Amino acid sequence: VTVEMKSSKVAIVRMNRPPVNALSKDLMHGLRRTICDLEDNDVKGIVLTSSSKVFCAGLDLAELLNPTQEFVSSFWKELQGLWITLYSSRLVTVAAVNGAAPAAGCMLALSCDYRMMSSKNVIGMNETKFGLFPPPWFVELMADTVGRRKAEMLLLQGTLLSTEDALACGMIDQIVE
Ligand SMILES: CCCCC/C=C\C/C=C\CCC/C=C/C(=O)SCCNC(=O)CCNC(=O)[C@H](O)C(C)(C)COP(=O)(O)OP(=O)(O)OC[C@H]1O[C@@H](n2cnc3c(N)ncnc32)[C@H](O)[C@@H]1OP(=O)(O)O
């Protein structure tokens, strides 16, 4: 995770785990630590983005291949900790979605106060497409953002929306070129 101060009050927080910013336990820990440190330093707002062409590919599936029970438990704790920290942060949080944001990548964006996204990208929770279900707090985030019926349809079908479709249903707030 890298931090660039745009002013004394606004920080650009970049996920920097090539090639796709898959959320490993370490990346999630780094993000949470960074947000907490910025909160402690009188910063007012952050822009969460990526240093590569993918915003975030979701959970690191490689790290979850044949894990021990202990690792799954600590991984899940880290994921929940990151979500709680970001969602409840006192900072103004903006997601600059500058690449694909599937699954937990979408969760990160939806946990922010405002979302801008570059065109020709995709965002959504596609877990059902590979036989997983999103946890209830992912579901609530989606329902709070696009409405319950739309969320139900998107989650049932594991739809990844284009930038334009995401704007049309309120999943993002602005398209930025
Ligand atoms: C944690 C609990 C475990 C137990 C499970 C039990 C219950 C779980 C219940 C619920 C969990 C649900 C919540 C799940 C949330 C998730 O986030 S799951 C992850 C979903 N992510 C995706 O579906 C995205 C998959 N990736 C892509 O679609 C594309 O990679 C892309 C992001 C659009 C980028 O495309 P492109 O730029 O073309 O890059 P490549 O596809 O070529 O990928 C480059 C390399 O990156 C590797 N990679 C991609 N995504 C991931 C990933 N999520 N984790 C790990 N690695 C990833 C890809 O394999 C390539 O690697 P190589 O270069 O081939 O080595």
PDBQT file of the ligand as one rigid body, heavy atoms in Angstrom, charges set to zero:
ROOT
HETATM    1  C1  LIG A 201     -12.138 -17.094   2.685  1.00  0.00    +0.000 C 
HETATM    2  C2  LIG A 201     -12.871 -18.287   2.990  1.00  0.00    +0.000 C 
HETATM    3  C3  LIG A 201     -12.331 -19.515   2.293  1.00  0.00    +0.000 C 
HETATM    4  C4  LIG A 201     -13.242 -20.640   2.395  1.00  0.00    +0.000 C 
HETATM    5  C5  LIG A 201     -14.328 -20.454   1.396  1.00  0.00    +0.000 C 
HETATM    6  C6  LIG A 201     -15.606 -20.710   2.014  1.00  0.00    +0.000 C 
HETATM    7  C7  LIG A 201     -16.615 -19.885   1.951  1.00  0.00    +0.000 C 
HETATM    8  C8  LIG A 201     -16.471 -18.606   1.290  1.00  0.00    +0.000 C 
HETATM    9  C9  LIG A 201     -17.732 -17.916   1.259  1.00  0.00    +0.000 C 
HETATM   10  C10 LIG A 201     -17.824 -16.763   0.714  1.00  0.00    +0.000 C 
HETATM   11  C11 LIG A 201     -16.674 -16.051   0.097  1.00  0.00    +0.000 C 
HETATM   12  C12 LIG A 201     -17.222 -15.194  -0.960  1.00  0.00    +0.000 C 
HETATM   13  C13 LIG A 201     -16.508 -13.937  -1.042  1.00  0.00    +0.000 C 
HETATM   14  C14 LIG A 201     -15.534 -14.008  -2.151  1.00  0.00    +0.000 C 
HETATM   15  C15 LIG A 201     -15.032 -12.907  -2.579  1.00  0.00    +0.000 C 
HETATM   16  C16 LIG A 201     -13.987 -12.857  -3.605  1.00  0.00    +0.000 C 
HETATM   17  O1  LIG A 201     -13.444 -11.804  -3.782  1.00  0.00    +0.000 OA
HETATM   18  S1  LIG A 201     -13.518 -14.231  -4.494  1.00  0.00    +0.000 SA
HETATM   19  C17 LIG A 201     -12.457 -13.576  -5.815  1.00  0.00    +0.000 C 
HETATM   20  C18 LIG A 201     -13.260 -13.250  -7.029  1.00  0.00    +0.000 C 
HETATM   21  N1  LIG A 201     -12.456 -12.653  -8.030  1.00  0.00    +0.000 N 
HETATM   22  C19 LIG A 201     -12.649 -12.838  -9.337  1.00  0.00    +0.000 C 
HETATM   23  O2  LIG A 201     -13.529 -13.555  -9.765  1.00  0.00    +0.000 OA
HETATM   24  C20 LIG A 201     -11.696 -12.130 -10.267  1.00  0.00    +0.000 C 
HETATM   25  C21 LIG A 201     -10.903 -13.100 -11.066  1.00  0.00    +0.000 C 
HETATM   26  N2  LIG A 201      -9.981 -12.372 -11.902  1.00  0.00    +0.000 N 
HETATM   27  C22 LIG A 201     -10.333 -11.768 -13.076  1.00  0.00    +0.000 C 
HETATM   28  O3  LIG A 201     -11.472 -11.750 -13.482  1.00  0.00    +0.000 OA
HETATM   29  C23 LIG A 201      -9.218 -11.121 -13.860  1.00  0.00    +0.000 C 
HETATM   30  O4  LIG A 201      -8.005 -11.618 -13.377  1.00  0.00    +0.000 OA
HETATM   31  C24 LIG A 201      -9.209  -9.579 -13.794  1.00  0.00    +0.000 C 
HETATM   32  C25 LIG A 201      -9.263  -9.079 -12.354  1.00  0.00    +0.000 C 
HETATM   33  C26 LIG A 201     -10.402  -9.016 -14.580  1.00  0.00    +0.000 C 
HETATM   34  C27 LIG A 201      -7.893  -9.038 -14.432  1.00  0.00    +0.000 C 
HETATM   35  O5  LIG A 201      -7.768  -9.545 -15.725  1.00  0.00    +0.000 OA
HETATM   36  P1  LIG A 201      -6.357  -9.451 -16.472  1.00  0.00    +0.000 P 
HETATM   37  O6  LIG A 201      -5.812  -8.085 -16.322  1.00  0.00    +0.000 OA
HETATM   38  O7  LIG A 201      -6.598  -9.988 -17.835  1.00  0.00    +0.000 OA
HETATM   39  O8  LIG A 201      -5.398 -10.383 -15.630  1.00  0.00    +0.000 OA
HETATM   40  P2  LIG A 201      -5.348 -11.992 -15.625  1.00  0.00    +0.000 P 
HETATM   41  O9  LIG A 201      -6.704 -12.571 -15.605  1.00  0.00    +0.000 OA
HETATM   42  O10 LIG A 201      -4.415 -12.447 -16.711  1.00  0.00    +0.000 OA
HETATM   43  O11 LIG A 201      -4.694 -12.255 -14.198  1.00  0.00    +0.000 OA
HETATM   44  C28 LIG A 201      -3.331 -11.950 -13.945  1.00  0.00    +0.000 C 
HETATM   45  C29 LIG A 201      -2.835 -12.897 -12.861  1.00  0.00    +0.000 C 
HETATM   46  O12 LIG A 201      -3.570 -12.638 -11.661  1.00  0.00    +0.000 OA
HETATM   47  C30 LIG A 201      -4.143 -13.846 -11.185  1.00  0.00    +0.000 C 
HETATM   48  N3  LIG A 201      -5.408 -13.560 -10.488  1.00  0.00    +0.000 N 
HETATM   49  C31 LIG A 201      -6.485 -12.949 -10.986  1.00  0.00    +0.000 A 
HETATM   50  N4  LIG A 201      -7.453 -12.819 -10.034  1.00  0.00    +0.000 NA
HETATM   51  C32 LIG A 201      -6.962 -13.392  -8.914  1.00  0.00    +0.000 A 
HETATM   52  C33 LIG A 201      -7.499 -13.589  -7.581  1.00  0.00    +0.000 A 
HETATM   53  N5  LIG A 201      -8.723 -13.174  -7.196  1.00  0.00    +0.000 N 
HETATM   54  N6  LIG A 201      -6.727 -14.210  -6.687  1.00  0.00    +0.000 NA
HETATM   55  C34 LIG A 201      -5.484 -14.633  -7.025  1.00  0.00    +0.000 A 
HETATM   56  N7  LIG A 201      -4.910 -14.480  -8.269  1.00  0.00    +0.000 NA
HETATM   57  C35 LIG A 201      -5.659 -13.858  -9.188  1.00  0.00    +0.000 A 
HETATM   58  C36 LIG A 201      -4.351 -14.670 -12.448  1.00  0.00    +0.000 C 
HETATM   59  O13 LIG A 201      -4.486 -16.042 -12.130  1.00  0.00    +0.000 OA
HETATM   60  C37 LIG A 201      -3.095 -14.351 -13.208  1.00  0.00    +0.000 C 
HETATM   61  O14 LIG A 201      -2.048 -15.119 -12.644  1.00  0.00    +0.000 OA
HETATM   62  P3  LIG A 201      -0.895 -15.709 -13.586  1.00  0.00    +0.000 P 
HETATM   63  O15 LIG A 201      -0.279 -14.531 -14.261  1.00  0.00    +0.000 OA
HETATM   64  O16 LIG A 201      -1.570 -16.630 -14.540  1.00  0.00    +0.000 OA
HETATM   65  O17 LIG A 201       0.022 -16.399 -12.623  1.00  0.00    +0.000 OA
ENDROOT
TORSDOF 0
